[in-house]
């Protein structure tokens, strides 16, 4: 079987809507997964629900960072949008940030509802 021709390779860059869904789900998954595994560790201390609830709030900023790729590219795009007038790029990055925050916040609300802990 012949090797594929690299000149005919198709770029697999996801569309912006796919990137939005991926960002939301990744932030949601970081909060949910981290909190649920922390509840297993909370069994040792005796308060798994309270541990899960507390860590859901603490994981939200890290979930946003993980969902955005963990690097400074988002902030570089924000800078380009503001300083160089690339407002489409600025709008996309602000929307990605908002979607990441929404995913992390939804994860924290779901953990709060599941744990039964009152604020």
C-alpha positions as CSV (number, residue, x, y, z in Angstrom):
1,X,0.0,0.0,0.0
2,X,1.5,3.4,-1.0
3,X,2.2,6.1,1.6
4,X,-0.2,9.0,1.6
5,X,0.8,12.1,-0.3
6,X,1.6,14.9,2.2
7,X,0.6,17.5,-0.4
8,X,-3.0,16.2,-0.2
9,X,-3.2,16.2,3.6
10,X,-6.3,17.9,5.0
11,X,-5.9,20.3,7.9
12,X,-7.9,19.1,10.9
13,X,-8.4,22.5,12.5
14,X,-11.7,22.4,14.4
15,X,-14.4,24.9,13.5
16,X,-15.0,27.7,16.0
17,X,-18.3,26.2,17.1
18,X,-16.6,22.9,17.8
19,X,-13.9,24.7,19.7
20,X,-16.7,26.4,21.9
21,X,-18.3,23.0,22.7
22,X,-14.9,21.5,23.5
23,X,-13.9,24.4,25.8
24,X,-17.2,24.2,27.7
25,X,-17.1,20.4,28.1
26,X,-13.4,20.5,29.2
27,X,-14.0,23.1,31.9
28,X,-17.1,21.2,33.1
29,X,-15.1,17.9,33.2
30,X,-12.2,19.4,35.1
31,X,-14.5,20.6,37.9
32,X,-16.7,17.5,38.0
33,X,-13.8,15.0,37.8
34,X,-11.6,16.8,40.2
35,X,-14.4,17.2,42.8
36,X,-15.6,13.6,42.5
37,X,-12.1,12.3,43.0
38,X,-11.5,14.6,45.8
39,X,-14.6,13.1,47.5
40,X,-12.8,9.8,47.5
41,X,-10.0,11.4,49.3
42,X,-12.5,13.1,51.6
43,X,-13.6,9.7,52.8
44,X,-10.3,9.5,54.7
45,X,-11.0,12.8,56.5
46,X,-14.7,11.9,57.1
47,X,-16.4,14.7,55.1
48,X,-16.5,13.7,51.4
49,X,-19.5,16.0,50.6
50,X,-17.9,19.1,52.2
51,X,-14.6,18.3,50.6
52,X,-16.2,17.9,47.2
53,X,-18.1,21.2,47.6
54,X,-15.1,23.2,48.7
55,X,-12.8,21.9,45.9
56,X,-15.4,22.6,43.3
57,X,-15.0,26.3,44.0
58,X,-11.2,26.1,44.2
59,X,-11.0,24.2,40.8
60,X,-12.9,26.7,38.8
61,X,-10.0,29.0,37.8
62,X,-7.8,25.9,37.0
63,X,-10.6,24.5,34.8
64,X,-10.8,27.7,32.8
65,X,-7.0,27.7,32.3
66,X,-7.1,24.0,31.3
67,X,-10.0,24.6,28.9
68,X,-8.2,27.5,27.2
69,X,-5.1,25.4,26.5
70,X,-3.0,26.2,29.5
71,X,-0.9,28.7,27.8
72,X,-0.9,32.5,27.2
73,X,-2.2,32.4,23.6
74,X,-5.6,33.5,24.7
75,X,-4.2,36.6,26.3
76,X,-1.9,37.2,23.3
77,X,-5.0,37.2,21.1
78,X,-6.8,39.6,23.4
79,X,-3.8,41.9,23.2
80,X,-3.8,41.7,19.4
81,X,-7.5,42.5,19.3
82,X,-7.2,45.6,21.5
83,X,-3.9,47.1,20.3
84,X,-4.1,46.2,16.6
85,X,-7.8,46.6,16.1
86,X,-8.5,42.9,15.3
87,X,-11.9,42.9,16.8
88,X,-13.1,39.6,15.4
89,X,-10.2,37.9,17.1
90,X,-11.0,39.8,20.3
91,X,-14.6,38.8,20.2
92,X,-13.7,35.1,19.6
93,X,-11.4,35.1,22.6
94,X,-13.8,36.8,24.9
95,X,-16.5,34.3,23.8
96,X,-14.1,31.4,24.5
97,X,-13.4,32.8,28.0
98,X,-17.1,33.2,28.7
99,X,-17.8,29.6,27.6
100,X,-15.0,28.3,29.8
101,X,-16.3,30.2,32.8
102,X,-19.8,29.0,32.1
103,X,-18.6,25.3,32.0
104,X,-16.7,25.7,35.2
105,X,-19.6,27.4,36.9
106,X,-22.1,24.8,35.8
107,X,-19.8,22.1,37.1
108,X,-19.6,23.8,40.5
109,X,-23.4,24.2,40.6
110,X,-23.8,20.5,39.8
111,X,-21.4,19.5,42.6
112,X,-23.2,21.8,45.0
113,X,-26.5,20.2,44.1
114,X,-25.1,16.7,44.3
115,X,-23.3,17.2,47.6
116,X,-26.3,18.6,49.5
117,X,-24.0,21.0,51.4
118,X,-25.6,24.4,52.2
119,X,-23.5,27.5,51.8
